[in-house]
Amino acid sequence: MAAHLRVLLFITGLTGIYSMTTVSEVSVTTGASIVIPCLYDSQYINNVKALCKGYYWTYCSFKVKTNQQNSAKFSISDDKRRRIFTVTINHLTTEDTDYWCVVEIARGGYVRKYFHLAVTTGIPSLYVAQQEMTGFIGDDMTISCHYRNSGGVNWCKLGGSCVTSSSGSIHGTKVTIIRRVPGVFTVTMSGLKMESSGWYYCVKGDLQMPVHVTVTVKPTTAADSFSSLSPTPNPISGTGDGPNGTIKNGQSRASFLLKSLLIPLGLLVLIVVVALFIWCLLKRHKQTKAESSATTTADGEVTYSTVKHKRKAPRQAEEVAEYCNVGLKKKSSGQMSYPANDVDVMYSSVVTVKKKNVKRQVKAEDKDVTYSTLG
C-alpha cells in the first residue's frame, strides 16, 4: 500500500512540474500587437521564463527572457503573485505564427506550452476592442467579442472554469453571455470582486482571444464624501423625497454644490469688509495727521485807532464821531494765518454820539481832531 502511495505521489509531482496553461489559437492581423498570458505552477515562481519561436521545439530560438532586456519586437513580464508571465509580440508579420511559453528548470530542462498565431492581412476572425479592461468592486463589466468564424461560444478564465451557456459564474462572479447582434457576443460580469481580476479569454470555435481584467476599489468623489458625512433621513418619519424618506442622488448633489459655492462667497464678503475697514482707518489717520499739521488761528497783532471829530455849531447838538479800526497782521514766517491769502484785515466801526446843547462857543476852528492809537 505504501509503495502504491509513493508511486501516486510521484505521478502527481510530475504532473505538477510539467503543468502550464495558455491559449492555443489566436487570430491576429499584420502590423498589430498581441499579448499572450502563460500560467505556470507555484514552484516555478523564481525560475526564468522565456518565449521561444518555432514550430518544432528542437529547432525553436529564444527571443526574450525574464533575465534579459526586452527588445522593440518582443517583451516579457512576470507576475509572480498570480503566477502568470505575459509575452508581447509587436509589429506582427505573416512569419509570427509558432511560439512556445517556456519555464527553465534544473539540469537544463524546460517546461513549455505551444501556441499558434493565425496572422491575417484583414480583420481577425476573433478579436476584442482592447485586451486590458478595468472595473470597480461591485460594478458590472461588459466585454464585446467580435467574430467571423463558426463554432460554439464560451467565456473562460485562464486556469479556471468556463461558462458555456447564456449564464453561469466563475469564482463567485456572475457571467451572462448575450448574442443579439450578428458577429458579436457580449460577456457581462456582474458584481465584480477583487478575486475577479485575472486573465480571461473569449472562445469561438477553435479560436481564443485573451482579455485581462483588473478590479479595483472605486475612487471616492467629493460628492460621496459629503453624502457620507450628511445625516441620514429617518425612514420612519418619511422625510426626504425618495422611498422611505431617503434623499435622491440628484438633490443631494445639488445641495452639495450649493454649499460648496456658499463657502467661497462668504470668504469673499469677509475679505471685502476687512478691506473697507482698513481703508477707513487709513483715511481717518491721514485726516488726523493733516489737521495736526495745520496751524490754528494765529495770534495776530491788533492795532486800535480812534478818531474823534467834534463839530460845534450854534443851536445844534454837538456830534462826536468815533472811528475804530482793528487790523490783524501776519505773524512771522513759518506759521500760517487766516485768511489764506496772507493780507491784513481791517475792521472799522463808526459810532455817532449826540451831546446836549452847550451855550459856550469856542472861537477856535470849526473842527478839532484828536487822534489816538493803541498798538
C-alpha positions in Angstrom: 0.0 0.0 0.0 2.8 2.4 0.9 4.5 1.6 -2.4 1.4 2.4 -4.4 1.1 5.7 -2.5 4.7 6.6 -3.3 4.0 5.9 -7.0 0.9 8.1 -6.9 2.7 11.0 -5.3 5.5 10.7 -7.9 3.0 10.8 -10.7 1.2 13.8 -9.1 4.5 15.5 -8.7 5.4 15.0 -12.4 2.0 16.4 -13.4 2.5 19.5 -11.3 6.0 20.0 -12.6 5.0 20.0 -16.2 1.7 21.9 -15.8 1.4 25.1 -17.9 -1.6 26.8 -19.4 -2.0 29.3 -22.2 -4.3 29.9 -25.2 -3.8 27.6 -28.2 -5.0 29.5 -31.3 -5.2 33.3 -31.6 -6.3 35.3 -34.7 -4.3 38.5 -35.2 -3.7 41.0 -38.0 -0.4 42.1 -39.5 1.2 45.2 -38.0 -0.7 44.9 -34.8 0.5 43.7 -31.3 -0.7 40.8 -29.2 -0.2 39.9 -25.5 -0.2 36.2 -24.6 -0.5 35.0 -20.9 1.2 31.9 -19.7 0.1 30.4 -16.3 2.8 28.3 -14.5 3.0 26.2 -11.3 3.8 27.9 -8.0 7.1 26.1 -7.6 8.5 28.0 -10.6 7.9 31.5 -9.2 11.6 32.3 -9.1 12.6 30.4 -12.3 13.5 32.1 -15.6 10.6 32.5 -18.1 11.1 32.8 -21.8 9.5 33.0 -25.3 10.7 30.6 -28.0 9.9 30.9 -31.7 9.5 27.9 -34.0 7.1 25.2 -34.8 9.4 22.4 -33.6 10.7 22.6 -30.1 14.0 21.2 -31.0 14.7 24.0 -33.5 13.0 26.9 -31.8 15.0 30.0 -30.9 14.6 32.1 -27.7 13.5 35.6 -28.4 13.2 37.1 -24.9 13.8 36.0 -21.3 13.0 37.5 -17.9 16.7 37.7 -17.1 17.4 39.6 -20.3 16.5 43.0 -21.6 13.4 43.4 -23.7 13.5 44.5 -27.4 11.2 46.5 -29.6 9.8 43.4 -31.1 9.5 41.1 -28.0 8.9 41.9 -24.3 8.2 39.7 -21.3 6.8 40.4 -17.8 6.3 38.1 -14.8 3.5 38.5 -12.3 4.8 36.2 -9.5 1.8 36.8 -7.2 -0.6 35.5 -9.8 1.9 33.1 -11.3 1.4 34.4 -14.8 4.0 35.7 -17.2 3.0 37.5 -20.3 4.8 37.9 -23.6 4.1 40.8 -26.0 4.8 40.5 -29.7 4.8 43.8 -31.7 4.7 44.6 -35.4 3.2 41.2 -36.3 4.1 39.7 -39.7 3.0 36.6 -41.5 6.1 34.8 -40.1 5.0 35.3 -36.5 2.9 32.1 -36.3 4.5 29.5 -33.9 5.7 30.2 -30.4 6.3 28.5 -27.1 5.8 29.7 -23.5 8.9 28.3 -21.6 10.0 28.0 -18.0 13.6 26.9 -17.4 14.0 24.2 -14.7 17.0 22.5 -13.2 19.6 20.5 -15.1 18.8 22.2 -18.4 15.2 21.1 -18.6 12.2 23.2 -19.7 8.5 23.4 -19.0 6.9 24.5 -22.2 3.5 25.1 -23.9 2.9 25.8 -27.6 0.5 28.4 -29.1 -0.3 29.4 -32.6 -0.9 32.8 -34.1 -3.2 32.9 -37.1 -1.9 36.0 -38.8 -4.1 37.7 -41.5 -3.9 40.8 -43.5 -7.5 41.6 -43.0 -9.9 41.6 -40.0 -9.1 38.9 -37.5 -11.6 36.0 -37.1 -11.9 36.7 -33.4 -10.9 39.9 -31.6 -11.8 42.4 -29.0 -11.5 46.2 -29.0 -8.9 46.2 -26.2 -7.1 43.5 -24.2 -7.0 45.5 -21.0 -10.2 46.1 -19.1 -10.6 47.9 -15.7 -13.6 47.7 -13.4 -14.6 48.6 -9.8 -15.7 46.4 -6.9 -19.5 45.9 -7.0 -19.9 47.2 -10.6 -20.6 45.3 -13.8 -18.2 44.9 -16.8 -19.1 44.1 -20.4 -16.7 42.7 -23.0 -17.6 42.6 -26.6 -16.1 39.7 -28.6 -16.2 40.1 -32.4 -16.1 37.0 -34.6 -16.3 35.9 -38.2 -15.9 32.2 -37.8 -18.3 29.5 -36.7 -18.4 27.3 -33.6 -19.5 27.4 -30.0 -19.3 30.5 -27.8 -17.6 30.3 -24.3 -16.1 32.7 -21.7 -13.3 31.2 -19.7 -10.8 32.2 -17.1 -7.2 31.1 -17.7 -6.5 28.1 -15.4 -10.2 28.2 -14.2 -13.6 27.2 -15.4 -15.7 28.3 -18.4 -19.2 29.5 -19.0 -20.6 27.7 -22.0 -24.3 28.7 -21.8 -26.1 32.0 -21.6 -25.4 32.4 -17.9 -23.2 31.0 -15.2 -20.5 32.0 -12.7 -16.7 32.0 -12.4 -15.2 32.1 -8.9 -18.4 33.7 -7.5 -18.8 36.3 -10.2 -22.0 36.1 -12.3 -21.4 35.8 -16.0 -24.0 36.5 -18.7 -23.5 35.8 -22.5 -25.7 37.6 -24.9 -25.8 37.1 -28.7 -28.2 39.7 -30.1 -26.1 41.3 -32.8 -24.7 39.1 -35.6 -20.9 38.7 -35.4 -20.7 39.9 -31.8 -21.4 38.3 -28.4 -21.2 40.3 -25.2 -20.0 39.0 -21.9 -21.2 40.7 -18.8 -19.6 40.1 -15.4 -21.8 41.3 -12.6 -20.9 42.2 -9.0 -17.1 42.3 -9.6 -14.8 41.3 -6.7 -11.1 41.6 -6.2 -10.9 37.9 -6.9 -12.4 38.6 -10.4 -9.1 40.1 -11.5 -7.1 38.0 -13.9 -6.8 36.7 -17.4 -9.9 35.6 -19.3 -10.4 34.7 -23.0 -13.3 34.7 -25.5 -13.8 31.4 -27.2 -15.4 31.0 -30.7 -14.9 27.6 -32.3 -11.2 26.8 -32.3 -10.0 30.4 -31.6 -9.4 32.2 -28.3 -8.8 35.9 -27.6 -7.2 36.7 -24.2 -8.5 39.6 -22.1 -7.0 40.9 -18.9 -9.5 42.2 -16.2 -8.4 44.4 -13.4 -10.8 45.1 -10.5 -10.0 48.0 -8.1 -11.7 50.0 -5.4 -13.9 52.7 -6.7 -12.3 56.2 -6.1 -14.2 58.4 -3.6 -15.5 61.6 -5.1 -16.2 64.9 -3.2 -20.0 64.3 -3.5 -19.6 60.8 -2.0 -17.6 62.2 0.9 -20.2 64.8 1.6 -23.0 62.3 1.4 -21.2 60.0 3.9 -20.9 62.9 6.3 -24.6 64.1 5.9 -27.1 62.8 8.4 -29.3 60.0 7.1 -33.0 60.9 7.0 -35.3 59.0 9.4 -37.0 56.2 7.4 -39.8 56.1 9.9 -40.7 59.8 9.7 -40.7 59.6 5.9 -38.5 62.7 5.4 -36.9 63.2 2.1 -38.1 62.8 -1.4 -37.1 59.1 -2.1 -38.7 55.9 -0.9 -38.7 55.5 2.9 -37.6 59.1 3.4 -34.2 58.8 1.6 -33.0 61.8 -0.4 -32.5 61.4 -4.1 -29.0 61.5 -5.5 -29.7 64.5 -7.7 -30.9 66.6 -4.8 -28.1 65.6 -2.6 -25.6 66.6 -5.3 -27.4 69.9 -5.9 -27.3 70.6 -2.1 -23.6 69.8 -2.0 -22.8 72.1 -5.0 -24.8 74.9 -3.3 -22.9 74.6 -0.1 -19.6 74.4 -1.9 -20.5 77.8 -3.6 -21.6 79.5 -0.4 -18.3 78.9 1.4 -16.1 80.8 -1.1 -18.8 83.5 -1.4 -18.7 84.1 2.3 -15.0 84.3 2.3 -15.1 86.9 -0.5 -17.6 89.0 1.5 -15.4 88.8 4.6 -12.4 90.0 2.6 -14.3 92.9 1.2 -15.5 94.0 4.7 -12.0 93.8 6.1 -10.5 95.8 3.2 -13.1 98.6 3.7 -12.4 98.7 7.4 -8.7 99.1 6.8 -9.3 101.8 4.2 -11.5 103.8 6.6 -8.7 103.6 9.3 -6.1 104.8 6.8 -8.3 107.6 5.6 -9.0 108.7 9.2 -5.3 108.6 10.0 -4.5 110.9 7.1 -7.2 113.4 8.1 -5.9 113.5 11.7 -2.3 114.0 10.5 -3.4 116.8 8.2 -5.3 118.6 11.0 -2.5 118.3 13.4 0.0 119.8 10.9 -2.3 122.8 10.3 -1.9 125.9 12.5 -4.8 127.3 14.3 -5.8 130.9 14.2 -2.7 133.0 14.5 -2.2 135.3 17.4 -2.1 138.4 15.2 -1.2 141.9 16.3 -4.1 144.2 16.9 -4.0 147.9 16.3 -6.7 150.1 17.7 -7.2 153.5 16.3 -9.7 156.1 17.5 -10.6 159.3 15.7 -12.8 161.9 17.3 -14.4 164.5 15.2 -16.0 167.4 17.0 -18.2 169.9 15.2 -19.5 173.0 17.1 -22.5 174.9 15.6 -24.8 177.3 17.2 -28.1 175.9 18.4 -27.3 172.5 17.2 -26.4 169.4 19.1 -22.7 168.6 19.3 -21.9 165.4 17.3 -18.9 163.3 18.1 -17.8 160.6 15.7 -15.6 157.8 16.9 -13.7 155.6 14.5 -12.2 152.3 15.5 -10.0 150.3 13.2 -8.8 146.8 14.1 -6.1 145.2 12.0 -4.9 141.6 12.0 -1.3 141.5 10.9 0.5 138.4 9.6 2.8 136.8 12.0 6.4 135.7 11.5 7.3 133.2 8.8 6.8 129.5 9.4 3.3 130.0 10.8 0.0 130.0 9.0 -2.7 132.7 9.5 -6.2 133.2 8.3 -7.3 134.1 5.7 -5.2 132.1 3.5 -4.1 134.9 1.1 -2.0 136.5 3.9 -3.4 140.0 3.7 -4.2 142.3 6.5 -7.8 142.5 7.5 -9.2 145.8 8.8 -12.4 146.1 10.8 -14.0 149.5 11.0 -16.9 150.8 13.1 -18.4 154.3 13.3 -20.4 155.4 16.4 -22.2 158.7 16.5 -22.9 160.2 19.9 -25.3 163.1 20.3 -24.4 165.5 23.1 -26.5 168.2 24.9 -26.5 171.7 23.6 -23.8 173.8 25.1 -24.1 177.5 25.5 -20.5 178.2 25.2 -19.0 178.7 21.8 -15.4 178.5 21.2 -13.8 180.8 18.8 -11.4 178.2 17.7 -11.5 176.5 14.4 -14.7 174.7 13.3 -13.1 171.2 13.6 -11.0 169.8 16.4 -9.5 166.4 15.6 -7.9 164.1 18.2 -6.0 161.0 17.0 -5.4 158.2 19.4 -3.6 155.0 18.5 -3.3 151.9 20.6 -0.9 149.2 19.5 
